[in-house]
Amino acid sequence: MKITVKYVCTLPKIGNTPSVTLHCGNAEKYYIKLIDNDTDTIVCTKGCCNGETIIGERQWYTNWRVEVWDGSATKIHTEYFNPDGKVVFIKTDSFALGDNIAWVPYFDEFRKKHNCTVICSTFFNELFENVYPELLFVKPNTIISNVYAQYYVGASNDGNIKYCPSNYKDISLQRVASSILGLPDKEIVPRVVIRKSQIANCNKEYICISEFASASNKMWQYDGGWQHVVDYINEMGYEVRVISKEPTELKNVVNLTGNFSLDERITQLSRAKLFIGVSSGLGWLSWAVGTHVMMISDISPQWHEFQSGITRLSNNKTNCVDYSPTEPTSCEKVLKELSILLG
């Protein structure tokens, strides 16, 4: 008898791993038990005959134990998941800048934990290739057929337990990656490429701001609040540089809106005294380059984004992501925190 077991997920929403093919040369029916070896829990049991393939019900990391039992309830084969020394492919299943920045450190943690070669795809490989030299980066949608295991890291919004063990609304953004990859729940500051020219001294101290996010409900809803912030920063003797892609109507600022490259955004952020924004990719980019973040996010709970290098302002009184507060964070509260940070 020959048993072929593959841990390569190709349909993450269905969770088609592991796949087990039975080659036994007879007409008997056997039973395949797919077991979480860490908890000794049977995930599923399926019947299988010669030449047939059965699939599991997860795409996320599981320390699998695959058992084959015959019709007389005798165990005849056991195989254990073991990525040590093998090649694992991890795919970023999100276009968002913040998601890509947040999750990459866990690809490297997986490599270190399992002593394996990790190939990964992100939508911003240029940010990471030179600072994660032991990861192998490929373009999104690359197909590599001869890897030992394959995972997709993404934020499921439908509670699909086959795709991710936790609903993204119940966990921090970085926990999305660590839970899918079976890693400890710990915050890791991402690394991004910062070129030497990008860390040169700047004669004029300035603060970067961005009013915008990927969705309008993520933005600060206090009427006129951003202009009050700009005016206060100017009074404190700092220049304000607006670095959003979207156009701004703010007055008395250096307008750097538009289609700047990420290299240029890194330059702007790495030299800034502070970045002020909402829950967006620029906040994650600022954190990665080491510039303190003031985040105004009434939509997300305190634990959703990173906890270090940040001043969080929020009227979210719940533990819910996508919360809609009746009143936004007040301008007075924002200016008070600014006075502490800049005082």
C-alpha positions as CSV (number, residue, x, y, z in Angstrom):
1,M,0.0,0.0,0.0
2,K,1.1,3.5,-0.8
3,I,-0.3,6.7,0.7
4,T,0.4,10.1,-0.9
5,V,-0.3,13.1,1.4
6,K,-0.1,16.7,0.3
7,Y,-0.3,19.8,2.4
8,V,-0.6,22.3,-0.5
9,C,-3.8,24.4,-0.3
10,T,-5.1,25.6,-3.6
11,L,-8.6,26.5,-2.6
12,P,-8.3,28.5,0.7
13,K,-12.0,29.2,1.2
14,I,-12.7,25.5,0.9
15,G,-9.7,24.5,2.9
16,N,-8.6,21.6,0.7
17,T,-5.7,20.3,2.9
18,P,-4.4,17.9,3.5
19,S,-5.2,15.8,0.5
20,V,-4.7,12.0,0.8
21,T,-4.6,9.6,-2.0
22,L,-4.7,5.9,-1.4
23,H,-3.0,3.3,-3.6
24,C,-3.7,-0.2,-2.3
25,G,-4.4,-2.5,-5.3
26,N,-7.6,-3.9,-3.9
27,A,-11.3,-3.1,-3.7
28,E,-11.4,-2.7,0.1
29,K,-12.6,0.5,1.7
30,Y,-10.3,2.2,4.2
31,Y,-10.8,5.1,6.6
32,I,-8.6,8.2,6.7
33,K,-8.4,10.1,10.0
34,L,-7.1,13.7,9.8
35,I,-6.0,14.6,13.3
36,D,-4.7,17.8,14.9
37,N,-1.6,16.2,16.5
38,D,-1.2,19.1,19.0
39,T,-4.6,18.6,20.5
40,D,-5.1,15.0,19.5
41,T,-8.4,16.0,18.0
42,I,-9.9,14.3,15.0
43,V,-10.7,17.0,12.5
44,C,-12.5,14.6,10.1
45,T,-12.8,11.0,9.1
46,K,-13.5,9.9,5.5
47,G,-13.8,6.7,3.7
48,C,-11.4,6.0,0.8
49,C,-10.9,3.3,-1.8
50,N,-8.0,2.5,-4.1
51,G,-7.1,5.5,-6.3
52,E,-9.4,7.9,-4.5
53,T,-8.3,11.2,-3.0
54,I,-9.9,12.8,0.1
55,I,-9.3,16.3,1.3
56,G,-9.3,17.9,4.7
57,E,-11.2,20.9,5.9
58,R,-8.6,23.5,6.7
59,Q,-6.1,25.7,4.8
60,W,-4.4,27.1,7.9
61,Y,-1.4,25.6,9.7
62,T,-2.2,22.4,11.6
63,N,0.3,19.9,12.9
64,W,-1.3,17.1,11.1
65,R,-1.3,13.4,11.9
66,V,-2.8,11.3,9.1
67,E,-3.9,7.8,10.0
68,V,-5.2,5.0,7.7
69,W,-7.5,2.4,9.2
70,D,-8.9,-0.7,7.5
71,G,-12.4,-2.1,7.7
72,S,-11.6,-4.2,10.8
73,A,-10.7,-1.0,12.7
74,T,-6.9,-1.7,12.6
75,K,-4.6,1.2,12.1
76,I,-2.2,0.3,9.2
77,H,-0.4,3.6,8.5
78,T,0.5,6.9,10.2
79,E,2.1,9.9,8.7
80,Y,3.1,13.2,10.5
81,F,3.3,16.7,9.1
82,N,7.0,17.7,9.1
83,P,8.2,20.9,7.3
84,D,11.7,20.7,8.7
85,G,14.2,21.2,5.8
86,K,11.4,21.5,3.2
87,V,10.0,24.3,1.1
88,V,6.8,26.1,2.2
89,F,4.9,28.7,0.2
90,I,3.0,31.5,2.0
91,K,0.8,33.8,0.0
92,T,-0.5,37.2,1.1
93,D,-4.2,37.2,0.3
94,S,-4.8,41.0,0.4
95,F,-3.9,44.0,-1.7
96,A,-3.9,46.4,1.3
97,L,-0.6,48.0,2.2
98,G,-1.2,47.8,5.9
99,D,-2.0,44.1,5.7
100,N,1.1,43.3,3.7
101,I,3.3,45.2,6.2
102,A,1.6,43.7,9.2
103,W,1.9,40.1,8.2
104,V,5.4,39.7,6.6
105,P,7.2,39.3,9.9
106,Y,5.3,36.2,10.6
107,F,6.4,34.6,7.4
108,D,10.0,34.8,8.8
109,E,8.9,33.5,12.2
110,F,7.4,30.5,10.5
111,R,10.7,29.9,8.7
112,K,12.6,30.1,11.9
113,K,10.2,27.9,13.9
114,H,10.1,25.1,11.4
115,N,13.7,25.3,10.0
116,C,12.3,25.4,6.5
117,T,12.7,27.4,3.3
118,V,9.9,29.9,2.9
119,I,8.8,31.3,-0.4
120,C,6.3,34.1,-0.1
121,S,4.3,36.5,-2.3
122,T,3.2,39.9,-1.3
123,F,1.9,42.8,-3.2
124,F,4.8,45.0,-2.1
125,N,7.8,42.8,-2.4
126,E,10.1,45.8,-3.0
127,L,9.5,46.9,0.6
128,F,10.8,43.6,2.1
129,E,13.2,41.8,-0.2
130,N,16.4,43.4,1.1
131,V,15.4,43.4,4.8
132,Y,14.2,39.8,4.9
133,P,17.1,38.1,3.1
134,E,16.2,34.6,4.2
135,L,12.7,34.8,2.7
136,L,12.3,34.1,-1.1
137,F,9.9,36.5,-2.7
138,V,7.9,35.9,-5.8
139,K,5.1,37.9,-7.6
140,P,1.5,37.3,-6.6
141,N,-0.3,34.6,-8.5
142,T,2.9,32.7,-9.0
143,I,2.3,29.0,-9.1
144,I,5.0,26.7,-7.6
145,S,4.0,23.1,-7.9
146,N,6.7,21.2,-5.8
147,V,6.4,22.8,-2.4
148,Y,5.7,20.8,0.8
149,A,3.0,23.0,2.2
150,Q,1.1,26.2,1.1
151,Y,-0.9,28.7,3.1
152,Y,-2.9,31.9,2.3
153,V,-2.8,34.7,4.9
154,G,-5.8,37.0,4.7
155,A,-8.6,38.5,6.8
156,S,-11.8,36.5,6.3
157,N,-14.9,38.7,6.8
158,D,-17.4,35.8,6.8
159,G,-16.2,33.8,9.7
160,N,-15.1,30.9,7.5
161,I,-13.4,28.5,9.9
162,K,-11.8,26.6,7.0
163,Y,-9.9,29.7,5.9
164,C,-8.9,31.2,9.2
165,P,-9.2,29.8,12.8
166,S,-10.4,33.2,14.0
167,N,-12.7,35.9,12.7
168,Y,-10.6,39.0,11.9
169,K,-13.1,41.2,13.7
170,D,-12.2,39.4,17.0
171,I,-8.4,39.6,16.8
172,S,-5.7,42.1,16.0
173,L,-4.5,42.6,12.4
174,Q,-1.2,40.9,13.1
175,R,-2.9,38.0,14.9
176,V,-4.6,37.2,11.6
177,A,-1.1,36.1,10.3
178,S,0.1,34.4,13.5
179,S,-3.2,32.4,13.9
180,I,-3.2,31.1,10.3
181,L,0.5,30.2,10.6
182,G,0.2,28.6,14.0
183,L,2.6,31.1,15.7
184,P,2.5,32.8,19.2
185,D,0.4,35.9,19.5
186,K,3.1,38.5,19.9
187,E,3.5,41.9,18.3
188,I,6.4,42.1,15.9
189,V,7.6,45.4,14.4
190,P,7.9,44.9,10.6
191,R,11.0,45.8,8.6
192,V,10.9,47.8,5.4
193,V,13.7,49.0,3.1
194,I,15.0,52.4,4.1
195,R,17.7,53.7,1.9
196,K,20.6,55.8,3.2
197,S,19.3,58.9,1.5
198,Q,16.0,58.4,3.3
199,I,17.5,58.8,6.8
200,A,19.4,62.0,6.1
201,N,18.9,64.9,8.5
202,C,16.2,67.5,7.6
203,N,16.7,71.1,8.5
204,K,13.1,71.9,9.1
205,E,11.2,69.8,11.6
206,Y,7.8,68.7,10.2
207,I,4.9,66.4,10.9
208,C,3.2,64.2,8.2
209,I,-0.5,63.8,8.2
210,S,-3.1,61.9,6.1
211,E,-6.8,62.4,6.4
212,F,-7.8,59.5,4.3
213,A,-8.2,55.7,4.5
214,S,-9.5,52.9,2.2
215,A,-13.0,53.5,3.3
216,S,-14.8,56.7,4.4
217,N,-16.0,55.2,7.7
218,K,-12.4,54.9,8.8
219,M,-11.8,58.6,8.5
220,W,-12.1,61.1,11.4
221,Q,-15.6,62.5,11.3
222,Y,-15.0,65.6,13.4
223,D,-16.1,68.6,11.2
224,G,-13.1,70.9,10.6
225,G,-10.9,68.9,12.9
226,W,-8.0,68.4,10.6
227,Q,-7.6,72.2,9.9
228,H,-7.6,72.8,13.7
229,V,-4.8,70.2,14.0
230,V,-2.8,71.9,11.2
231,D,-3.2,75.3,12.8
232,Y,-2.1,74.0,16.1
233,I,1.0,72.3,14.7
234,N,2.0,75.5,12.8
235,E,1.6,77.4,16.1
236,M,4.0,75.0,17.7
237,G,6.6,75.8,15.1
238,Y,6.4,72.7,12.9
239,E,5.7,72.4,9.2
240,V,2.8,70.1,8.2
241,R,3.2,67.9,5.2
242,V,0.1,66.1,3.8
243,I,1.1,62.8,2.2
244,S,-2.2,61.2,1.3
245,K,-2.8,59.9,-2.3
246,E,-6.1,61.8,-2.2
247,P,-6.1,65.6,-2.7
248,T,-6.5,67.8,0.4
249,E,-8.3,71.1,1.0
250,L,-6.3,71.9,4.1
251,K,-4.6,75.3,4.3
252,N,-1.1,76.3,5.4
253,V,0.4,72.9,4.6
254,V,3.1,71.5,2.3
255,N,0.9,69.6,-0.2
256,L,2.6,66.3,-1.1
257,T,-0.6,64.5,-2.1
258,G,-0.8,62.4,-5.2
259,N,0.9,59.3,-6.7
260,F,4.2,59.3,-4.9
261,S,6.2,56.1,-4.8
262,L,6.5,54.1,-1.6
263,D,10.2,55.0,-1.6
264,E,9.2,58.6,-1.5
265,R,6.6,58.1,1.2
266,I,9.2,56.2,3.3
267,T,11.6,59.2,2.8
268,Q,8.9,61.6,4.0
269,L,7.9,59.5,7.0
270,S,11.4,58.5,8.1
271,R,12.4,62.1,8.5
272,A,9.2,63.3,10.2
273,K,8.8,64.1,13.9
274,L,5.4,62.4,13.9
275,F,2.7,60.9,11.7
276,I,-0.9,61.7,12.3
277,G,-3.6,59.7,10.5
278,V,-6.4,57.2,10.7
279,S,-6.4,53.4,10.5
280,S,-4.6,53.0,7.1
281,G,-1.5,51.6,5.4
282,L,0.4,54.8,6.0
283,G,0.1,54.3,9.7
284,W,1.6,50.8,9.4
285,L,4.4,52.2,7.1
286,S,5.2,54.9,9.6
287,W,5.5,52.3,12.4
288,A,7.7,50.2,10.3
289,V,10.2,53.1,9.6
290,G,10.3,54.0,13.3
291,T,8.3,57.2,13.3
292,H,5.7,57.6,16.1
293,V,2.1,57.4,15.0
294,M,-0.9,59.3,16.4
295,M,-3.9,57.4,15.2
296,I,-7.4,58.7,15.3
297,S,-9.6,55.6,14.8
298,D,-13.1,55.5,16.1
299,I,-13.9,52.5,13.9
300,S,-11.4,50.0,15.4
301,P,-10.9,49.0,19.0
302,Q,-7.7,49.8,20.9
303,W,-6.2,46.3,20.4
304,H,-6.8,46.1,16.6
305,E,-3.6,47.9,15.4
306,F,-0.1,47.8,16.8
307,Q,0.4,48.8,20.5
308,S,4.0,50.1,20.5
309,G,5.1,53.4,19.0
310,I,1.6,54.7,18.9
311,T,-0.7,57.2,20.6
312,R,-4.3,55.9,20.0
313,L,-7.3,58.2,20.1
314,S,-10.7,56.6,19.8
315,N,-14.4,56.8,20.9
316,N,-14.8,53.1,20.2
317,K,-16.3,52.0,23.5
318,T,-16.7,48.4,22.3
319,N,-14.5,45.5,21.3
320,C,-16.0,45.5,17.8
321,V,-14.2,46.3,14.5
322,D,-16.3,48.5,12.2
323,Y,-17.9,50.3,15.1
324,S,-19.9,53.4,14.3
325,P,-19.6,55.9,17.2
326,T,-22.4,58.4,17.8
327,E,-19.8,61.1,18.3
328,P,-16.3,61.1,16.9
329,T,-13.2,61.7,18.9
330,S,-13.2,65.4,19.9
331,C,-10.8,67.9,18.5
332,E,-10.0,69.0,22.0
333,K,-8.8,65.5,22.9
334,V,-6.6,65.4,19.8
335,L,-5.0,68.7,20.5
336,K,-4.4,67.8,24.2
337,E,-2.5,64.7,23.1
338,L,-0.6,66.7,20.5
339,S,0.5,69.1,23.2
340,I,1.9,66.2,25.2
341,L,3.8,64.7,22.2
342,L,5.2,68.0,21.0
343,G,5.6,69.8,24.3
